[in-house]
Amino acid sequence: MGVRLLLAVGAGAVAAVPFGLLLLLVEGAWPPLLRLDAGAARRLHEVALEHPGWTATLRFLSDWLWDPATLRIAVALLTGWLLYRRAWRLAAWAATTAIGGALIGVLVKVVVERARPSLQDPVAQAPGYSFPSGHAMTATTSCGVLLLVLLPLVPRRWRGLCWAAAGISVLGVGFTRIALGVHWFSDVIGGWLLGGAVVVLTGWAFEAWRSDAGRPRTDVSEGLEPELTDEAPEPRAHGPESGSRDR
């Protein structure tokens, strides 16, 4: 078990390398990155001012549909349902990923203390520091949790649509934050990378947990716990469990 958990930590560390490199560029105020951030902010802000209807739609998506509170409520409801199904380990993974991701994001914001874009005639306002984007990070962790938990319950022919919906949501959240002028482009990239690293780390740890319980390795396309479709999702106290039946 110790070796498998060590491998999980190593996987999370590797996944965090791109975020670490981006963080160094942000902290070092790398000129090409600053030009990219400023150019994207300026161009999208001009579009936002010229198309108020489009901007109102972006505000609705960002402040309601894809708001971190909305996504966290969705994960909380999912966790409650998993507890009702007595899928204790999967519920613990979902809660740990969501809560751990939120705490890590806040910690990095406080350490970096990057100011948000300051634009003339802003179309939206947001409090706090800028890097990484909390919206982008929460979308990544929340969509990752929802997708990896619920995939076993979805017929195979529909799973591609689930991946597409998750991807569109994560990308859409990032776009709205830049277009509304409350985050730099690199803030959003940082949120995606850090959120992805959290999901990879906790996902590998869960896989180690499964292996220790005698269950076979799973492919990410099958979700984290294919046995969720069974009447008793949790493994028995002794002996390996077979995988769940194909849907």
C-alpha positions as CSV (number, residue, x, y, z in Angstrom):
1,M,0.0,0.0,0.0
2,G,2.8,2.4,0.9
3,V,4.5,1.9,-2.5
4,R,1.2,2.5,-4.4
5,L,0.5,5.7,-2.4
6,L,4.0,6.9,-3.1
7,L,3.4,6.3,-6.8
8,A,0.2,8.3,-6.5
9,V,2.0,11.2,-4.9
10,G,4.6,11.0,-7.7
11,A,1.9,11.1,-10.3
12,G,0.4,14.2,-8.7
13,A,3.9,15.8,-8.6
14,V,4.4,15.2,-12.3
15,A,1.0,16.6,-13.1
16,A,1.8,19.7,-11.1
17,V,5.1,20.4,-13.1
18,P,3.4,22.5,-15.8
19,F,1.6,24.5,-13.2
20,G,4.9,25.1,-11.4
21,L,6.6,26.3,-14.6
22,L,3.7,28.7,-15.2
23,L,3.9,29.9,-11.6
24,L,7.5,30.8,-12.1
25,L,6.7,32.7,-15.3
26,V,4.0,34.6,-13.5
27,E,6.1,35.4,-10.5
28,G,9.0,36.4,-12.7
29,A,6.8,38.7,-14.8
30,W,8.0,37.1,-18.0
31,P,7.5,39.7,-20.7
32,P,6.0,37.4,-23.4
33,L,3.5,36.1,-21.0
34,L,2.5,39.6,-19.8
35,R,2.0,40.7,-23.4
36,L,-0.2,37.7,-24.1
37,D,-2.2,38.4,-21.0
38,A,-2.6,42.1,-21.8
39,G,-3.4,41.5,-25.4
40,A,-6.1,39.0,-24.7
41,A,-7.7,41.2,-22.0
42,R,-7.7,44.2,-24.2
43,R,-9.3,42.5,-27.3
44,L,-11.9,40.6,-25.3
45,H,-12.8,43.7,-23.3
46,E,-13.5,45.6,-26.5
47,V,-15.8,42.9,-27.7
48,A,-17.6,42.8,-24.3
49,L,-18.2,46.6,-24.5
50,E,-19.5,46.4,-28.0
51,H,-21.9,43.5,-27.4
52,P,-23.8,44.0,-24.1
53,G,-26.2,41.2,-24.8
54,W,-23.4,38.7,-25.3
55,T,-21.7,40.1,-22.1
56,A,-24.9,39.6,-20.1
57,T,-25.0,36.0,-21.2
58,L,-21.4,35.5,-20.1
59,R,-22.2,37.0,-16.7
60,F,-25.1,34.6,-16.3
61,L,-22.9,31.6,-17.2
62,S,-20.1,32.7,-14.9
63,D,-22.2,33.9,-12.0
64,W,-24.8,31.2,-11.9
65,L,-24.5,28.1,-14.1
66,W,-20.7,27.7,-13.8
67,D,-20.3,29.6,-10.5
68,P,-18.0,27.7,-8.0
69,A,-20.9,27.6,-5.5
70,T,-23.2,25.9,-8.0
71,L,-20.5,23.3,-8.9
72,R,-19.6,22.7,-5.3
73,I,-23.3,22.1,-4.5
74,A,-23.5,19.6,-7.3
75,V,-20.5,17.7,-5.9
76,A,-22.0,17.9,-2.4
77,L,-25.2,16.4,-3.6
78,L,-23.3,13.7,-5.4
79,T,-21.3,12.9,-2.3
80,G,-24.6,12.7,-0.3
81,W,-26.0,10.3,-2.9
82,L,-22.8,8.2,-2.7
83,L,-23.2,8.0,1.1
84,Y,-26.8,6.9,0.6
85,R,-25.5,4.2,-1.8
86,R,-22.9,3.2,0.9
87,A,-20.1,3.9,-1.6
88,W,-18.0,5.2,1.3
89,R,-14.6,5.3,-0.4
90,L,-15.9,7.0,-3.5
91,A,-17.8,9.6,-1.4
92,A,-14.5,10.3,0.5
93,W,-12.7,10.7,-2.7
94,A,-15.2,13.2,-4.1
95,A,-15.2,15.3,-0.9
96,T,-11.5,15.2,-0.6
97,T,-10.9,16.3,-4.2
98,A,-13.4,19.1,-4.0
99,I,-12.4,20.4,-0.6
100,G,-8.7,19.9,-1.1
101,G,-8.8,21.6,-4.5
102,A,-10.6,24.6,-3.0
103,L,-8.1,25.0,-0.1
104,I,-5.1,24.6,-2.4
105,G,-6.4,27.3,-4.7
106,V,-7.0,29.8,-1.9
107,L,-3.5,29.1,-0.5
108,V,-1.8,29.7,-3.9
109,K,-3.8,32.9,-4.4
110,V,-2.6,34.2,-1.0
111,V,1.0,33.3,-1.7
112,V,1.1,34.8,-5.2
113,E,-1.0,37.9,-4.5
114,R,-1.4,38.7,-8.2
115,A,-3.7,41.7,-9.0
116,R,-6.7,41.3,-11.2
117,P,-6.9,43.1,-14.6
118,S,-7.6,46.8,-14.2
119,L,-9.7,47.9,-17.2
120,Q,-11.5,51.1,-18.2
121,D,-15.3,50.7,-18.1
122,P,-15.2,47.2,-16.6
123,V,-18.1,45.0,-17.4
124,A,-17.7,42.8,-14.2
125,Q,-16.0,42.9,-10.9
126,A,-14.5,40.2,-8.7
127,P,-12.9,40.3,-5.2
128,G,-9.6,38.8,-4.1
129,Y,-6.4,37.9,-5.9
130,S,-6.2,36.7,-9.5
131,F,-3.8,33.7,-9.8
132,P,-5.0,31.0,-10.3
133,S,-8.5,31.4,-11.4
134,G,-10.8,29.9,-8.7
135,H,-13.6,29.5,-11.2
136,A,-11.3,27.6,-13.7
137,M,-9.9,25.4,-10.9
138,T,-13.3,24.6,-9.4
139,A,-14.7,23.7,-12.8
140,T,-11.8,21.3,-13.4
141,T,-12.0,19.5,-10.1
142,S,-15.9,19.5,-10.0
143,C,-16.3,18.3,-13.6
144,G,-13.6,15.7,-13.0
145,V,-15.4,14.4,-9.9
146,L,-18.8,14.3,-11.6
147,L,-17.5,12.7,-14.7
148,L,-15.3,10.0,-13.0
149,V,-18.0,9.1,-10.5
150,L,-21.0,9.0,-12.9
151,L,-19.5,7.4,-16.0
152,P,-20.2,3.8,-14.9
153,L,-23.9,4.7,-14.7
154,V,-24.0,6.0,-18.3
155,P,-24.4,3.7,-21.3
156,R,-21.2,3.4,-23.3
157,R,-22.7,5.1,-26.4
158,W,-23.4,8.3,-24.4
159,R,-20.1,8.5,-22.6
160,G,-18.4,10.5,-25.3
161,L,-21.1,13.2,-24.8
162,C,-20.4,13.3,-21.1
163,W,-16.7,13.9,-21.8
164,A,-17.6,16.6,-24.3
165,A,-20.0,18.3,-21.8
166,A,-17.3,18.3,-19.1
167,G,-14.7,19.7,-21.5
168,I,-17.0,22.4,-22.8
169,S,-17.9,23.4,-19.3
170,V,-14.2,23.7,-18.2
171,L,-13.2,25.6,-21.3
172,G,-16.3,27.8,-21.1
173,V,-15.7,28.8,-17.5
174,G,-12.2,29.9,-18.4
175,F,-13.3,31.9,-21.4
176,T,-16.0,33.8,-19.5
177,R,-13.5,34.8,-16.8
178,I,-11.1,36.3,-19.4
179,A,-13.9,37.8,-21.5
180,L,-15.4,39.5,-18.5
181,G,-12.0,41.1,-17.6
182,V,-11.8,39.6,-14.1
183,H,-8.8,37.2,-14.9
184,W,-5.7,37.2,-17.0
185,F,-5.3,34.4,-19.6
186,S,-2.5,32.8,-17.5
187,D,-4.8,32.8,-14.4
188,V,-7.2,30.5,-16.2
189,I,-4.5,28.3,-17.5
190,G,-3.1,28.1,-14.0
191,G,-6.5,27.1,-12.6
192,W,-6.9,24.4,-15.2
193,L,-3.4,23.0,-14.6
194,L,-3.7,23.0,-10.8
195,G,-7.2,21.6,-10.8
196,G,-6.0,18.8,-13.1
197,A,-3.1,18.0,-10.9
198,V,-5.4,17.7,-7.9
199,V,-7.7,15.3,-9.7
200,V,-4.7,13.2,-10.9
201,L,-3.2,13.0,-7.4
202,T,-6.5,12.0,-5.7
203,G,-7.4,9.7,-8.6
204,W,-4.2,7.8,-8.3
205,A,-4.6,7.6,-4.6
206,F,-8.1,6.1,-5.1
207,E,-6.7,3.6,-7.6
208,A,-4.1,2.5,-4.9
209,W,-7.0,2.2,-2.5
210,R,-8.9,0.0,-5.0
211,S,-5.8,-2.2,-5.5
212,D,-5.3,-2.6,-1.8
213,A,-8.9,-3.8,-1.5
214,G,-8.2,-6.4,-4.2
215,R,-10.0,-4.8,-7.1
216,P,-8.6,-4.7,-10.6
217,R,-7.2,-1.5,-12.2
218,T,-9.7,0.5,-14.2
219,D,-9.5,2.5,-17.4
220,V,-10.4,6.2,-17.0
221,S,-13.1,5.7,-19.6
222,E,-14.9,3.4,-17.2
223,G,-14.9,5.9,-14.3
224,L,-13.1,5.4,-11.0
225,E,-15.5,2.7,-9.6
226,P,-17.2,0.6,-12.2
227,E,-18.7,-1.4,-9.4
228,L,-21.0,1.5,-8.6
229,T,-23.6,-0.2,-10.7
230,D,-23.7,-3.1,-8.3
231,E,-26.0,-3.5,-5.4
232,A,-23.1,-3.4,-3.0
233,P,-20.4,-1.0,-4.4
234,E,-18.0,-1.5,-1.5
235,P,-15.6,-4.4,-1.7
236,R,-16.1,-7.4,0.7
237,A,-13.8,-7.6,3.6
238,H,-11.8,-10.5,2.2
239,G,-10.9,-11.5,-1.4
240,P,-10.7,-9.7,-4.7
241,E,-13.8,-8.4,-6.4
242,S,-14.6,-8.8,-10.0
243,G,-15.4,-5.7,-12.1
244,S,-18.9,-4.5,-12.7
245,R,-20.8,-5.7,-15.8
246,D,-20.8,-3.8,-19.0
247,R,-23.7,-1.6,-19.5
